[in-house]
Amino acid sequence: MGTSVAHQALQCYAAISSRTRFNTSYNPQRIAGRSLCLEAMETPKSTQFPVSGQPPQSPTGAGSEDRDMLVGLIKLTAEGDQSAFARLYHLTAKRVYGMARRVLIDAELAEDTTQEVSLQVWQSAAKFDPAAGSPLAWLMTIAHRRAVDKVRSTQSSTNREARYGATSQVIEHDDVVDTVTGQMEAESVVQCLDTLTQTQQESVKLAYYGGLTYREVAEKLGAAVPTIKSRIRDGLLRLKNCLEVS
Amino acid sequence: MNDENKNKQFAEIIQTDLAEGRVLELAEVYALDAVSEEERADIEEYISAAPLPLQRDFTVRLRQARETLATAFATSQVEPPPDLLAKILSALSASSAEAPDAALAAPVTDAPRAAEANVYSGTAPDSDADQLDEFSARRARKTQLHGPSTGRRWLIGAAAAALIAVGGVAVGSTVLSNQDPTHQILSASDVQTKKVDMPGGGTATLAISHAQDAAVVTMNSVSAPPSGKVYQMWLLPKNGTAPISQGTMDAEALSRAATIEGVDAAAAFAITVEPAGGSVSPTLPPVAAVPLNS
């Protein structure tokens, strides 16, 4: 292999690396980028390198190496490996704490919740079954449950409803891009959210971020209880189908 | 989908939904935790007593709902307090009656990864003593990297990375001598750090000082190269000439910091996997690459 090709290929890899975010959970862009650099190498006559072009389409299974890494770390954690647990924390704590802050608002309560989640992860890592769901879904399910338990025990229902009203926000594109580095993937989440009706989005978000029960959501929105249950179900099903969650 | 749903109108209370066979339709509400504790218990009790096919269907739908939520709503990332991991590790040890590994949770946000470098070179924390013995035994072996003399090498990886994390401010002169080139680079006023993920976990961190025309490379929680292979480091010259080897690292060397020189003339730094002893030119693709001077 000629030195110029090796040189160009290394430069391609370096450029790809510099565009990715460090410490993100999903990295479909980097994986796709690497295969592009390989393609460039295999066709040495090509002088076009994707240094500043559009991000490539995420290949199927993008993020699977990160998922495998998380699965591996959870398994090691289940065996009592504190290093693996610490590494797992580094890879996921921002998301867990982010969730807790969003639900609880208060930084100290969010910190307590994050600690509780981490301890639960430590204690229940052996119960994680990769076939039953992704590591992140497992983790965020624990995190959400803990956050909701805490917000319900520390705040009355009326407080929660009022507070959520004051702090609710539309999920902007950037929020999603923070954690979903593949631009295609991020756009598809935002687009899929847009396929929900206003009332579906509202009900789901009130419940999810406000820690409200469907009954409390119904009260807050002045809607019938069965209607709210339907909105939540239909909204999530529509989202699931749009995102092609299998 | 709307036609289907006409037959699946919800009732006022969960118990009625359950009694009328709509437990599947409750999967989303349940996944959202949008039920009271009592309702949650009712649903769980119902499912655990349900026929297996229904249990399976519910489990699938629940899993899908949770994945959907994780993807679409559990996305905010906020940096937690820097000392939180330390608190958690202490609590862990209290719950499992093991001494906490303080090295895992140094006070600076990035330092825990650094501390892991001396603990987690693929082995469990409690084999530190074994690791040290191994290092002493290897003292006589030919070294592949220039650097300070042995014995405290394993500390240097951690301390160097800790220095990187605090932006080059000297932390402990008991560990590094002032003459140490690593120390000089790390305490340079223009030191910048760049990090890159390594496959299989861990990161390679470069602390670069252009004034010194040198950088310190540290590996944090990086897995050993495959048997019979080593990691080799390269600097890619700006003038387009062949990549220049910066030395190799075997599994043992991962816990030491490496010094590389000539960064000012380089366009990029790369790490490849090569046969033991290294190669004359890099075997592509690299496992990691970092642009420099760009």
Chai-1 contact restraints between the chains, C-beta under 6 A:
chainA,res_idxA,chainB,res_idxB,connection_type,confidence,min_distance_angstrom,max_distance_angstrom,comment,restraint_id
A,T3,B,A242,contact,1.0,0.0,6.0,A-B,restraint_1
A,H7,B,G240,contact,1.0,0.0,6.0,A-B,restraint_2
A,A9,B,L284,contact,1.0,0.0,6.0,A-B,restraint_3
A,L10,B,L236,contact,1.0,0.0,6.0,A-B,restraint_4
A,L10,B,A268,contact,1.0,0.0,6.0,A-B,restraint_5
A,L10,B,A270,contact,1.0,0.0,6.0,A-B,restraint_6
A,L10,B,A289,contact,1.0,0.0,6.0,A-B,restraint_7
A,Q11,B,A268,contact,1.0,0.0,6.0,A-B,restraint_8
A,Y13,B,P286,contact,1.0,0.0,6.0,A-B,restraint_9
A,Y13,B,A289,contact,1.0,0.0,6.0,A-B,restraint_10
A,A14,B,A268,contact,1.0,0.0,6.0,A-B,restraint_11
A,A14,B,A289,contact,1.0,0.0,6.0,A-B,restraint_12
A,A14,B,P291,contact,1.0,0.0,6.0,A-B,restraint_13
A,S17,B,V196,contact,1.0,0.0,6.0,A-B,restraint_14
A,S17,B,A289,contact,1.0,0.0,6.0,A-B,restraint_15
A,S18,B,P291,contact,1.0,0.0,6.0,A-B,restraint_16
A,F22,B,K195,contact,1.0,0.0,6.0,A-B,restraint_17
A,L38,B,P285,contact,1.0,0.0,6.0,A-B,restraint_18
A,M69,B,G201,contact,1.0,0.0,6.0,A-B,restraint_19
A,Q82,B,D101,contact,1.0,0.0,6.0,A-B,restraint_20
A,Q82,B,P125,contact,1.0,0.0,6.0,A-B,restraint_21
A,S83,B,E116,contact,1.0,0.0,6.0,A-B,restraint_22
A,S83,B,V119,contact,1.0,0.0,6.0,A-B,restraint_23
A,S83,B,Y120,contact,1.0,0.0,6.0,A-B,restraint_24
A,S83,B,P125,contact,1.0,0.0,6.0,A-B,restraint_25
A,A86,B,L104,contact,1.0,0.0,6.0,A-B,restraint_26
A,A86,B,P112,contact,1.0,0.0,6.0,A-B,restraint_27
A,R87,B,S221,contact,1.0,0.0,6.0,A-B,restraint_28
A,Y89,B,L85,contact,1.0,0.0,6.0,A-B,restraint_29
A,A93,B,P80,contact,1.0,0.0,6.0,A-B,restraint_30
A,K94,B,Q77,contact,1.0,0.0,6.0,A-B,restraint_31
A,K94,B,E79,contact,1.0,0.0,6.0,A-B,restraint_32
A,R95,B,Q77,contact,1.0,0.0,6.0,A-B,restraint_33
A,Y97,B,V78,contact,1.0,0.0,6.0,A-B,restraint_34
A,Y97,B,P80,contact,1.0,0.0,6.0,A-B,restraint_35
A,G98,B,S76,contact,1.0,0.0,6.0,A-B,restraint_36
A,G98,B,Q77,contact,1.0,0.0,6.0,A-B,restraint_37
A,G98,B,V78,contact,1.0,0.0,6.0,A-B,restraint_38
A,M99,B,A74,contact,1.0,0.0,6.0,A-B,restraint_39
A,R101,B,V78,contact,1.0,0.0,6.0,A-B,restraint_40
A,R102,B,S76,contact,1.0,0.0,6.0,A-B,restraint_41
A,E111,B,P81,contact,1.0,0.0,6.0,A-B,restraint_42
A,T114,B,P80,contact,1.0,0.0,6.0,A-B,restraint_43
A,Q115,B,I88,contact,1.0,0.0,6.0,A-B,restraint_44
A,S118,B,I88,contact,1.0,0.0,6.0,A-B,restraint_45
A,L119,B,A91,contact,1.0,0.0,6.0,A-B,restraint_46
A,W122,B,L92,contact,1.0,0.0,6.0,A-B,restraint_47
A,G133,B,R63,contact,1.0,0.0,6.0,A-B,restraint_48
A,L136,B,A70,contact,1.0,0.0,6.0,A-B,restraint_49
A,A137,B,R66,contact,1.0,0.0,6.0,A-B,restraint_50
A,A137,B,E67,contact,1.0,0.0,6.0,A-B,restraint_51
A,A137,B,A70,contact,1.0,0.0,6.0,A-B,restraint_52
A,M140,B,A70,contact,1.0,0.0,6.0,A-B,restraint_53
A,M140,B,A74,contact,1.0,0.0,6.0,A-B,restraint_54
A,T141,B,R66,contact,1.0,0.0,6.0,A-B,restraint_55
A,H144,B,D33,contact,1.0,0.0,6.0,A-B,restraint_56
A,R145,B,D33,contact,1.0,0.0,6.0,A-B,restraint_57
A,V148,B,D33,contact,1.0,0.0,6.0,A-B,restraint_58
A,D175,B,T75,contact,1.0,0.0,6.0,A-B,restraint_59
A,V176,B,T75,contact,1.0,0.0,6.0,A-B,restraint_60
A,D178,B,Q77,contact,1.0,0.0,6.0,A-B,restraint_61
A,T179,B,T75,contact,1.0,0.0,6.0,A-B,restraint_62
A,T179,B,Q77,contact,1.0,0.0,6.0,A-B,restraint_63
A,V189,B,A72,contact,1.0,0.0,6.0,A-B,restraint_64
A,A207,B,L32,contact,1.0,0.0,6.0,A-B,restraint_65
A,A207,B,A34,contact,1.0,0.0,6.0,A-B,restraint_66
A,Y208,B,L32,contact,1.0,0.0,6.0,A-B,restraint_67
A,Y208,B,F73,contact,1.0,0.0,6.0,A-B,restraint_68
A,T213,B,A34,contact,1.0,0.0,6.0,A-B,restraint_69
A,T213,B,V35,contact,1.0,0.0,6.0,A-B,restraint_70
A,T213,B,S36,contact,1.0,0.0,6.0,A-B,restraint_71
A,Y214,B,V29,contact,1.0,0.0,6.0,A-B,restraint_72
A,Y214,B,A34,contact,1.0,0.0,6.0,A-B,restraint_73
A,V225,B,E12,contact,1.0,0.0,6.0,A-B,restraint_74
A,P226,B,F10,contact,1.0,0.0,6.0,A-B,restraint_75
A,K229,B,F10,contact,1.0,0.0,6.0,A-B,restraint_76
A,K229,B,V29,contact,1.0,0.0,6.0,A-B,restraint_77
A,I232,B,E28,contact,1.0,0.0,6.0,A-B,restraint_78
A,I232,B,V29,contact,1.0,0.0,6.0,A-B,restraint_79
A,R233,B,E25,contact,1.0,0.0,6.0,A-B,restraint_80
A,R233,B,E28,contact,1.0,0.0,6.0,A-B,restraint_81
A,L236,B,E28,contact,1.0,0.0,6.0,A-B,restraint_82
A,L236,B,A65,contact,1.0,0.0,6.0,A-B,restraint_83
A,L236,B,T68,contact,1.0,0.0,6.0,A-B,restraint_84
A,L239,B,T68,contact,1.0,0.0,6.0,A-B,restraint_85
A,L239,B,A72,contact,1.0,0.0,6.0,A-B,restraint_86
A,K240,B,Q64,contact,1.0,0.0,6.0,A-B,restraint_87
A,K240,B,T68,contact,1.0,0.0,6.0,A-B,restraint_88
A,L243,B,T71,contact,1.0,0.0,6.0,A-B,restraint_89
A,V245,B,Q64,contact,1.0,0.0,6.0,A-B,restraint_90
A,V245,B,E67,contact,1.0,0.0,6.0,A-B,restraint_91
A,V245,B,T68,contact,1.0,0.0,6.0,A-B,restraint_92
